């Protein structure tokens, strides 16, 4: 395997990842901010719980489509163009939300925002995974930290803006922020890794690999919980008398631990193996999710969400490394794009049924079903990985080190 002509040295300063971290944080902040106002959108505009579920699912479906069809373009060197287009589309989607009244317009604008995120994320994650392959888990952990930092400040800022100027003000502020961030996207550093020169038209050939199949099942199962959280928790909090501020605090408290441990979790995954770290974290997450249906009030749920955040920080961060090491360096964006598609597919699959279950059956059956589904899929993915070897990273066969 040879490097392309004129490629820079493999190991570089971590500061080179900073623009990608900023891009990840801004993207996550805009998407995370919407979660804060879902309960108030339902009450102020008269949407049903099912309508909120459809709106949430539309964003996940659009992100799925963009990542499945376009992520591979980052592997051939188009990350910068994709990021610029994604930021511009995000600004337009936020602008639509400033004036949207009817549910179909909200669904369209949320779908546009999801599609934009699908353009941005695969190239950003690829940049981290190829920056220094021996430390892929650690560098992908830095992206997770950036993403969760966005989710921390996005909901918190949104809650403050709602308090200052109502539910429309946050979208106007985010639209302006996205436009202001365009120069950073335009000037992203050049790709450091091996590029895919095969001319492949799709990423689907990667799905033949058992190790990647298992990794995607794990990620998709985990994101069923995320979809249920986004569709149900804001409405459940509103039903219990909590507004946008409490919802913002709750999602901040689950994201804060991930920000604190993300880089350390990636470093641990590099040292002991990402599969082991992933399983420990996500099994804990699935079992904890089942308790949400039997906990009363709001503050106790926030406490459990905080504890879940620590398990998330290890399990989900390590899952990035499982996916990255399942394929060769030239196919990183394609694989990580499929991971993003698995994320949004899992979330979309769960969002509408979870919203329906909560409306019809209440919180107990909803969270029991969600937690069980996550647990089953995480374990099924681990069984699929068993007996396979990584395709890249320090534990790949060509590195002459023991595989997991």
N, C-alpha and C positions, 0 to 999 in steps of 0.2 A: 504494500500500500504506500503510495507516494503522495506527497503534498503537491497542491497545485503550484505552478510557477509564481514566484513573488510572494508566497504566503509568509506572514509574519511568524516569529517564533511561537511555539506552542504556549508557553507559560507567560502570562502577562500580568500586569498590575490589576488588582481587583477594582481599581478605580475605573477601568475600562468598561466594567459592567454597570456603572452608575446610571448612564442614560437609559439603559434597558430597565433598570429597577424603577426609575422615575416614570417611564412609560407604563410599566405594569401597575404601579401605584395609582396613577391618574385614572387609568382604565377601570381598575377595581373600585376606586372611590366613587366614580360616577354610577356604576351599576349598583354598588352597595347602598348608595344613598336612596335609591328608589324603594328599597325594602322598608325603610323607616316610615314612609307615608302610606303604605298600602292600606292599613287599617283606616286611616282618615280619608283616603280616597273612597273607600267603600261607604263610609258614613256621609261624607259631604256630597258625593256625586251619585249616591244611590246604587252603587254596584253591588251585586250579590257576591257571596263567597266563591261561587263557581266562576263568576266573571273575573274575579281577581286571579283565580287559578288559571284561567285561559290566558290572561295577560302575561302571567309569569311564564307559563309554558311556551308562549310564542317567542319569548326571548331566547329560551333554551333551544327550541327547534331551529331558529334562525342561526344561532351560533353553531349548532350541529352541522347544518348545511354548509356554512362557510368553511368550517375546519375540515370537514371530509373532502370537500371539493378543491379547496385553495391552499391548504397548509403546505402541501408539497412544493409550492412555488418558492417558499423560503429556503428550501434545500438547494435551489438552483440560483440563489443570490438576489431574490426580490424582497427581502425582509423590509427594507427601508420604504419601498413603494407601498407595500401592504400596510405598514404602520401609519404612514401619512394618510392613506385613504381611510383607514379605520378611525383615526382621530377626527378627520373631517366629517365622516358619517356620524360619529358619536355626537359631535356638536349639533348637527342637523336634527338628530333624534331628540336631544334635550330641548332644542328650540321648539319642536313640535309639542312637547309635553307642557310647555309654558301656556299654550293656548288650547290644548285638547280638552274637550268636554265629553264627547260620546265615547263609549267603550271601544268601538272599532278603531278609532284614532289612537287611543291608548295602546291597543294591541299592536297596531302598525308601528308606532314609535318604539315600543318595547322590543319588537322584532328587529327593527333597524339597529337599535343599540346592541342587541345580541349578535347580529351579523358583524357589526363593527368590531366587537370584542374577538370574534372568531378570526378576523383578519390580523389582529395585533398579536395575540398570545403565542401562536406556534413559533414565529420568528424570534420573539423575545426569549422563550424557553430554549430554543435551539442555541441562541447566542450563549446562554449559560452552560449548556451541556457540552459544547465544543470548545469553550474557552480554555479549559484544562481538564481533559477527560479523566485523569486520575482523581480529581476533586469534583467530579460532576455532581455528586450528591450535595456537597457543600454549596456549590454555586447555584444549583437549582433551589437549594434552601434559601439562598439570598433572594431569589425571585419570589418564593413563597412569603418571605418576610415583607418584601415590597408590596405584594398583593394584599396581604392581611393588614398592612399599615394603611393602605387605601381603604379597606373595608372598615377599619377603625375610625379614621377621620371622616370618611364619607357619611356614614350614618350620624355621627356626632355633629358634624357641620350641618347636615340636613335638618336635624332636630332643632338646632339653634336658629337656622334660617326660617323654619316653619313658625317658630315662636316669634320671630321678628316680623315676618311678612306674609305668613300663610303658606299653603302647600305649593303655590306656583313659584315662589321666590327661589327655592333650591335649584330648580331646573334652569332658570335663567342664569344663575351664578355658575352652574356646571357647564352650560353651553359656552359662556364666555371663557371659562378656564380651559376648556378643550381647544378653543381657537387660539388662545395664548400659548398653548403647548405645541402647536404645529411646528414651529422652528426646531424644536428638539427632535421631533420625528424625522424631519427632513435631513437632519445632520447626524443620524445614528452612525456609529462606527461600522466599518466594513466587517463582513463575516470573517471569522478567524479559522473556520474549519474546512474540511474537505467538502466540496460541493458535489451534488449528484449530476453526473453528465450522461445518464442513461437514456434520457428522453422519455421516461415513463409518463403515461397519461394520467395515472391514478395512483393512490396509495394502497389500494385494496390488496395487492399482492402480499403486503406485510402481514395480513391477517392469517396467512397460512402458518405462521410460527406459533407454536403452543405457548411459549413463554410470553409473547405479547398478548395472545388471547387471554391468558390468565390474568395478566396485569390489567387489561382493559375491563375484565369482569369485576375485579376488585374495585377499580376506580368508579365504574358505573354504579356498583352497589352502594359505595360510600355516598355518591352524589344523590342517590334517592333520598337520603336523609336531608341533604342540603335543599333539594326541591321542596320537600315537605316543610322544612323550617321556613323557607321564604313564603310559601303559600299559606301556612297555617298560623305560625307564631304571631305575626303582627295582628291578625284578626282575633286570635285567642287572647292576646294581651288587651286589645280594645274591649273585648267582651268582659274582661275582668277589671275594667275601669282605668287601664293604663293607656296613655297617649303616645304620640310620636317620640317624646323624650325618653320614656321608659323603654320603648322598643329600640331606640338608638343605643341606649346604655346597655341593654341586654346583648345586642349583637357586637357591641364594642368589647364586652367582657368575654365573649367567646373567642374573639379575634386576638385580643391582647396576648394571651399565652402563646398563640401560634407565632406572633411576632417575636416574642421573647426567646423561644426555643428553636425556631425554624432553622437557622444556620447551624446550631449545635446538633440538631436532629440529622441534617444532611451529612455532617461530619461523622456522626455515629454510623449512619448508613454506609458511608464509604469504608468504615473500619470493620464493622461486624457483618455487613451484608444488608442490603435494603429490604429484602423480603422479610427477614426476621423482624426488623423494626416496624415495617408496614403492618404485619399481622398483629403484633402486640398492641399498637395504637388503635387500629380500626376495629378489632374485636371489642376493645374497651369502649369505643364510641358507640357501637351498636347496642351493647348491653345498657349503657347509660341512657340512650335514647328511649328505651322502653319505660324508663321511670318517669318520663315527662307526663305521662297520662295519669299518674296517681299522685302527683304533687299539686297541692293547692296554692292559690295566690300567684304572685309574680316574682317576688324576691327569691323564694326557694328555687324557682326554675332558673333564675339568673345564676344562682350559686352552682347548680348542676351544669349549666352551660359553660361556666368558667372552668370547671373541672374537665369537661369534655374538650375544651380548647387545648389543654395540655396534651391530651391523647391525640387530638387532631394534629398538633404541631409535629409530633413524631411520625404518626402513621401516614398522613397525607404527604408530607415532605418526602419521606422515603419512597412513597409510591411513584413519585416523579423519577427517581433514580431507577426503580424497577423497570419502568417503561423505557427510559433512555438506554439502559444496558441491554435491552432485549433486541436492539437493532444495531446496525453498523453506523459509523459516524455520518456517512453521507445521507442517511435517512432519518436523522434526528427530528427535523421539523415535521416530517410526514407522520412519524410515530407519535410525537407529542401532540400533533394535530388530531390524530385518532384518539389520543387520551382526552383532549379537550372535547371531542365529539362524544366520547363515552361519558364524560362529566355531564354535559348538557342533556344527553339522552336519558341518563339515569334521573336527573333532576326533572326533566319534562315528563317522564313516565310517572313519577311520583306526585308531581305538583297537583294535577287536577284530581286524581283519586283521593289524595290526602285532604284536599279542600272539601270534596264531596263527603268523605267519611266524617270530617269534623262537623260539617253542617248537619249531617244525618244521625251520626252515632255518638258524637262527643269526643273528648280528648283521649279517654282511656283506650278504646279500640284503635283509634288512629295511631297513637304512638307505639302501641304494642305491635301492630302490623308493620309499621315502618322499621322499627328496630329489628324485628325478626327477618324482614326481607334483606336488610343490610347484612346481617350476620350470615345468612345462608349464602349470599352472593360472594362475600369476602372469603368464606371457607371454600366455596366452589372454585374461585379463582386460584387459591393456593394449591388446590389439588391439581389444577391444570398446569401450574408451573412446575410441580414436583417432577424431578428427573430430567429437566432441561438445563442448558448452560447459557450464560450470557453471551451476547454477540459482540459486546464492546465493554470497555472499562478494565480495571486492573485484575478482575477475576474471570475475564474471558479466556478461553483455551489458549489463544496465541500469546497471552501474557504469562503462561506456564505457572499459574497459581491455582489453588483449589477453587472449584466453583461452589456455589451455595447448594 
